[in-house]
Amino acid sequence: MKEKIMSEVLQRMLLYLDNAQSAKLREILEYTFAKYDTDECSDNDEKENDELIQKFIEAK
């Protein structure tokens, strides 16, 4: 997922950056994404979310 986001950002910036700037942007994106967990939700997380939504609806 991280690689997909980085590729899209870099692709959209191609018109505005030269090769050195693009390389630096990639370096910064890799460093920044390394600090965050951007993996998609696990099935357990989705199940918990569904349960919370159901409880909210029932409380109304």
C-alpha positions in Angstrom: 0.0 0.0 0.0 2.8 2.4 0.9 4.5 1.8 -2.5 1.2 2.5 -4.3 0.8 5.8 -2.5 4.4 6.8 -3.1 4.1 5.9 -6.8 0.9 7.9 -7.3 2.4 11.0 -5.5 5.6 10.8 -7.6 3.6 10.3 -10.8 1.5 13.4 -10.1 4.5 15.5 -9.3 6.5 14.5 -12.4 5.6 17.7 -14.3 6.8 19.9 -11.4 10.0 18.2 -10.3 13.4 17.4 -11.9 15.1 14.0 -11.4 17.0 15.1 -8.3 13.9 16.5 -6.7 11.9 13.4 -7.5 14.6 11.2 -5.9 14.6 13.4 -2.8 10.8 13.3 -2.6 10.8 9.5 -2.8 13.5 9.4 0.0 11.3 11.6 2.2 8.1 9.6 1.5 9.9 6.3 2.3 11.2 7.8 5.6 7.9 9.2 6.5 5.9 6.1 5.7 8.4 4.0 7.7 7.1 5.8 10.8 3.4 4.9 10.2 1.5 1.7 9.8 -0.4 2.0 6.5 -1.4 -1.6 6.2 -5.0 -2.2 5.5 -7.4 -3.1 8.3 -7.4 -6.7 9.3 -10.5 -8.8 9.4 -10.6 -8.5 13.1 -10.6 -4.7 13.0 -13.4 -4.7 10.5 -15.4 -7.1 12.7 -14.9 -4.8 15.7 -16.0 -1.8 13.6 -19.1 -3.6 12.4 -19.9 -4.5 16.0 -19.5 -0.9 17.2 -21.7 0.4 14.4 -24.4 -2.2 15.2 -24.3 -1.2 18.9 -24.6 2.5 18.0 -27.6 1.8 15.7 -29.3 -0.3 18.4 -28.8 2.4 21.0 -30.8 4.9 18.9 
